Amino acid sequence: MFWKRKSKDLVKVLLPGDREKEKVRVRADKFKALIDKGTAKRVYKVLIKGPWPGIKEDYWELSDENVQSHVYNGEVAYAICAFEDGQPNYSLVKKGLWNYMDDIASVMSDPSLSQGEKLTKIKRFAESED
């Protein structure tokens, strides 16, 4: 059982299983008791860009530090995936950088730019974060 987001006196709960994740609502106090017992955990929606077409969506359990720095509107975090030695490596990123990932990939793969020019362009994207 996973916690998604608190909404007044009810919380949305994602029930894991073979089928699509089913969402239900339960009373917040009952759910807190489940978390305290360790039979449930708090997760956040993560939108992921990687070396595939489109955007993947997943639910991750995040540390309090990551929630504070990377979760937007109390419910969504953004991540990128790069493969290293054939294994996926996921990293949380700020929303502004995530929005520019396609542009950053183009800059990084442009052979006409020097490393310094690439760095300058990427810094501009970072400065324009949401």
Buried (B, 14 or more C-beta within 10 A) or exposed (E): BBBBBBEEEBBBBBEEEEEEEEEEEBEBEEBBEBBEEEEBEBBBBBBBBBEEEEEEEEBBEBEEEBBEEBBEEEEBBBBBBEEEEEEEEBEBBBBBBBBBBEBBEEBEEEEEBEEEEBEEBBEEBEEEEE
